[in-house]
Amino acid sequence: MMSEMEKIIEEAKAEVLPFESWEQLKGETGAAFAAFCVFRDMGFERNIRKAVEIVEVDEAVRMKRYRVWRNWAGQYRWRERAADYDKYLEKLKQAELRKTIEAQGEIHRAVTGKMLDVVKQKLDTMNPADLSQGAVTDWVQVAIRAEREAAGLIASNGKPEVKQGEFNFISDFQGL
């Protein structure tokens, strides 16, 4: 069992050294760490009693094990370490999501570029005299809208894009 001074030293080291708190702690037995891993891997619905039930079917043994695990949970800061692990997993998910979004953006830009090249070629071969005044007006409106959307000046619904910390008084307070 760790003395109070050893706990303080371990906590200070954890703040200074690059150590993931959900890894096995110095002085933590293999059995205690294995129990922590069961608890940690339960996700947000975790609790010690349910973790014990995962590994033990016998009721009498379960009660003894629960008491031991509860002591280990306090001694080795299971809740804090599991929360750190949850944050770590969330960061990994967010990084992966960001990579996916960036890759999709590259694909979308490549496809859009090809489509615009085709449109440009078609426009270059068209005779402007063949276009009606209404078609020219529609094309100009569509082009301006697409340009503004691409620049982030308006949302795809045609309303002004509201930036964080900005108010759009016209739409926010209309009809009051």
DRENDO-1510 file (C-alpha; in Angstrom, 1 decimal, always signed):
<recs>
REC; n; res; u; v; w
REC; 1; MET; +0.0; +0.0; +0.0 .
REC; 2; MET; +1.3; +3.5; -0.9 .
REC; 3; SER; +2.1; +5.9; +1.8 .
REC; 4; GLU; +0.7; +9.4; +1.6 .
REC; 5; MET; +4.1; +10.8; +0.6 .
REC; 6; GLU; +4.4; +8.2; -2.2 .
REC; 7; LYS; +1.0; +9.2; -3.5 .
REC; 8; ILE; +2.0; +12.9; -3.6 .
REC; 9; ILE; +5.3; +12.0; -5.4 .
REC; 10; GLU; +3.4; +9.8; -7.9 .
REC; 11; GLU; +0.9; +12.6; -8.5 .
REC; 12; ALA; +3.7; +15.2; -9.0 .
REC; 13; LYS; +5.5; +12.9; -11.4 .
REC; 14; ALA; +2.3; +12.3; -13.4 .
REC; 15; GLU; +2.0; +16.1; -13.9 .
REC; 16; VAL; +5.6; +16.5; -15.0 .
REC; 17; LEU; +6.3; +13.4; -17.0 .
REC; 18; PRO; +4.6; +12.3; -20.2 .
REC; 19; PHE; +2.7; +9.4; -18.7 .
REC; 20; GLU; -0.8; +8.3; -19.5 .
REC; 21; SER; -2.6; +7.9; -16.3 .
REC; 22; TRP; -4.6; +4.9; -17.5 .
REC; 23; GLU; -1.4; +2.9; -17.8 .
REC; 24; GLN; -0.3; +0.7; -15.0 .
REC; 25; LEU; +0.9; +2.8; -12.1 .
REC; 26; LYS; +4.1; +2.2; -10.2 .
REC; 27; GLY; +3.3; -0.1; -7.3 .
REC; 28; GLU; -0.1; -1.1; -8.8 .
REC; 29; THR; -0.2; -4.9; -8.9 .
REC; 30; GLY; -1.1; -6.8; -12.0 .
REC; 31; ALA; -4.4; -7.9; -10.5 .
REC; 32; ALA; -5.3; -4.3; -9.5 .
REC; 33; PHE; -4.4; -3.1; -13.0 .
REC; 34; ALA; -6.4; -5.9; -14.7 .
REC; 35; ALA; -9.4; -5.0; -12.5 .
REC; 36; PHE; -9.0; -1.3; -13.5 .
REC; 37; CYS; -8.9; -2.3; -17.2 .
REC; 38; VAL; -12.3; -4.0; -16.8 .
REC; 39; PHE; -13.6; -0.9; -15.1 .
REC; 40; ARG; -12.0; +1.5; -17.6 .
REC; 41; ASP; -13.3; -0.4; -20.6 .
REC; 42; MET; -16.9; -0.3; -19.5 .
REC; 43; GLY; -17.2; +3.3; -20.9 .
REC; 44; PHE; -19.4; +6.0; -19.5 .
REC; 45; GLU; -21.8; +3.6; -17.8 .
REC; 46; ARG; -19.0; +2.1; -15.6 .
REC; 47; ASN; -19.2; +1.3; -12.0 .
REC; 48; ILE; -17.3; -1.0; -9.7 .
REC; 49; ARG; -20.2; -3.4; -9.0 .
REC; 50; LYS; -21.0; -3.9; -12.7 .
REC; 51; ALA; -17.3; -4.4; -13.4 .
REC; 52; VAL; -17.1; -7.1; -10.8 .
REC; 53; GLU; -20.2; -8.8; -12.2 .
REC; 54; ILE; -18.4; -9.1; -15.6 .
REC; 55; VAL; -15.6; -11.2; -14.2 .
REC; 56; GLU; -17.3; -13.1; -11.4 .
REC; 57; VAL; -20.5; -15.2; -11.3 .
REC; 58; ASP; -20.4; -16.5; -7.8 .
REC; 59; GLU; -22.2; -14.1; -5.5 .
REC; 60; ALA; -20.1; -14.8; -2.4 .
REC; 61; VAL; -16.8; -14.2; -4.3 .
REC; 62; ARG; -18.4; -11.2; -6.0 .
REC; 63; MET; -19.0; -9.5; -2.6 .
REC; 64; LYS; -15.4; -10.1; -1.5 .
REC; 65; ARG; -14.0; -9.0; -4.9 .
REC; 66; TYR; -16.2; -5.9; -4.8 .
REC; 67; ARG; -14.7; -4.7; -1.5 .
REC; 68; VAL; -11.1; -5.3; -2.8 .
REC; 69; TRP; -11.9; -3.5; -6.1 .
REC; 70; ARG; -13.5; -0.6; -4.3 .
REC; 71; ASN; -10.3; -0.2; -2.2 .
REC; 72; TRP; -8.2; -0.4; -5.3 .
REC; 73; ALA; -10.4; +2.2; -7.0 .
REC; 74; GLY; -9.7; +4.7; -4.3 .
REC; 75; GLN; -6.1; +3.8; -3.9 .
REC; 76; TYR; -5.3; +4.0; -7.6 .
REC; 77; ARG; -7.7; +6.8; -8.6 .
REC; 78; TRP; -9.8; +4.7; -11.0 .
REC; 79; ARG; -12.4; +7.3; -11.7 .
REC; 80; GLU; -9.9; +10.0; -12.6 .
REC; 81; ARG; -7.8; +7.6; -14.7 .
REC; 82; ALA; -10.9; +6.3; -16.6 .
REC; 83; ALA; -12.0; +9.8; -17.2 .
REC; 84; ASP; -8.5; +10.6; -18.6 .
REC; 85; TYR; -8.8; +7.5; -20.8 .
REC; 86; ASP; -12.3; +8.6; -22.1 .
REC; 87; LYS; -10.9; +12.1; -23.0 .
REC; 88; TYR; -8.0; +10.4; -24.8 .
REC; 89; LEU; -10.3; +8.2; -26.8 .
REC; 90; GLU; -12.5; +11.2; -27.7 .
REC; 91; LYS; -9.4; +13.1; -28.9 .
REC; 92; LEU; -8.5; +10.1; -31.1 .
REC; 93; LYS; -12.1; +10.0; -32.5 .
REC; 94; GLN; -12.0; +13.8; -33.2 .
REC; 95; ALA; -8.6; +13.6; -34.9 .
REC; 96; GLU; -9.9; +10.7; -37.1 .
REC; 97; LEU; -13.1; +12.6; -37.9 .
REC; 98; ARG; -11.1; +15.7; -38.8 .
REC; 99; LYS; -8.9; +13.6; -41.2 .
REC; 100; THR; -12.0; +12.1; -42.8 .
REC; 101; ILE; -13.6; +15.6; -43.3 .
REC; 102; GLU; -10.4; +16.9; -44.8 .
REC; 103; ALA; -10.1; +14.0; -47.2 .
REC; 104; GLN; -13.7; +14.4; -48.2 .
REC; 105; GLY; -13.1; +18.1; -48.7 .
REC; 106; GLU; -10.2; +17.3; -51.0 .
REC; 107; ILE; -12.4; +14.9; -53.0 .
REC; 108; HIS; -15.3; +17.5; -53.2 .
REC; 109; ARG; -12.9; +20.2; -54.4 .
REC; 110; ALA; -11.4; +17.9; -57.1 .
REC; 111; VAL; -14.9; +17.0; -58.3 .
REC; 112; THR; -16.1; +20.5; -58.2 .
REC; 113; GLY; -13.0; +21.7; -60.1 .
REC; 114; LYS; -13.7; +19.1; -62.8 .
REC; 115; MET; -17.3; +20.1; -63.1 .
REC; 116; LEU; -16.4; +23.8; -63.3 .
REC; 117; ASP; -13.8; +22.9; -66.1 .
REC; 118; VAL; -16.6; +21.2; -68.1 .
REC; 119; VAL; -18.9; +24.3; -67.6 .
REC; 120; LYS; -16.1; +26.6; -68.6 .
REC; 121; GLN; -15.5; +24.6; -71.8 .
REC; 122; LYS; -19.2; +24.6; -72.6 .
REC; 123; LEU; -19.4; +28.4; -72.0 .
REC; 124; ASP; -16.3; +28.9; -74.2 .
REC; 125; THR; -18.0; +27.1; -77.1 .
REC; 126; MET; -21.5; +28.7; -76.7 .
REC; 127; ASN; -22.7; +31.6; -78.7 .
REC; 128; PRO; -23.9; +34.2; -76.2 .
REC; 129; ALA; -26.6; +35.3; -78.7 .
REC; 130; ASP; -28.2; +31.9; -78.2 .
REC; 131; LEU; -29.0; +32.7; -74.6 .
REC; 132; SER; -32.2; +34.4; -73.5 .
REC; 133; GLN; -32.1; +37.4; -71.3 .
REC; 134; GLY; -33.8; +35.3; -68.5 .
REC; 135; ALA; -31.1; +32.6; -68.8 .
REC; 136; VAL; -28.3; +35.1; -68.5 .
REC; 137; THR; -29.9; +36.7; -65.4 .
REC; 138; ASP; -30.4; +33.2; -63.8 .
REC; 139; TRP; -26.8; +32.3; -64.5 .
REC; 140; VAL; -25.5; +35.5; -63.0 .
REC; 141; GLN; -27.6; +34.9; -59.8 .
REC; 142; VAL; -26.5; +31.3; -59.5 .
REC; 143; ALA; -22.8; +32.3; -60.1 .
REC; 144; ILE; -22.9; +35.0; -57.5 .
REC; 145; ARG; -24.7; +32.8; -54.9 .
REC; 146; ALA; -22.1; +30.0; -55.5 .
REC; 147; GLU; -19.3; +32.4; -55.1 .
REC; 148; ARG; -20.7; +33.8; -51.9 .
REC; 149; GLU; -21.3; +30.3; -50.5 .
REC; 150; ALA; -17.8; +29.3; -51.3 .
REC; 151; ALA; -16.4; +32.3; -49.6 .
REC; 152; GLY; -18.5; +31.6; -46.5 .
REC; 153; LEU; -20.5; +34.9; -46.8 .
REC; 154; ILE; -23.8; +33.1; -47.0 .
REC; 155; ALA; -25.0; +29.7; -45.9 .
REC; 156; SER; -26.4; +27.2; -48.4 .
REC; 157; ASN; -29.9; +28.3; -47.4 .
REC; 158; GLY; -29.2; +31.8; -48.7 .
REC; 159; LYS; -29.1; +33.5; -45.3 .
REC; 160; PRO; -26.0; +35.5; -44.1 .
REC; 161; GLU; -23.5; +33.2; -42.4 .
REC; 162; VAL; -23.5; +34.0; -38.7 .
REC; 163; LYS; -20.0; +33.8; -37.2 .
REC; 164; GLN; -19.4; +32.8; -33.6 .
REC; 165; GLY; -19.9; +35.8; -31.3 .
REC; 166; GLU; -21.9; +37.6; -34.0 .
REC; 167; PHE; -25.5; +38.5; -34.0 .
REC; 168; ASN; -27.7; +38.7; -37.1 .
REC; 169; PHE; -30.3; +41.1; -35.8 .
REC; 170; ILE; -32.5; +41.0; -38.8 .
REC; 171; SER; -33.2; +37.3; -38.8 .
REC; 172; ASP; -32.8; +36.8; -35.0 .
REC; 173; PHE; -35.3; +39.4; -34.0 .
REC; 174; GLN; -37.6; +39.5; -37.0 .
REC; 175; GLY; -41.3; +39.4; -36.1 .
REC; 176; LEU; -40.8; +40.5; -32.4 .
</recs>
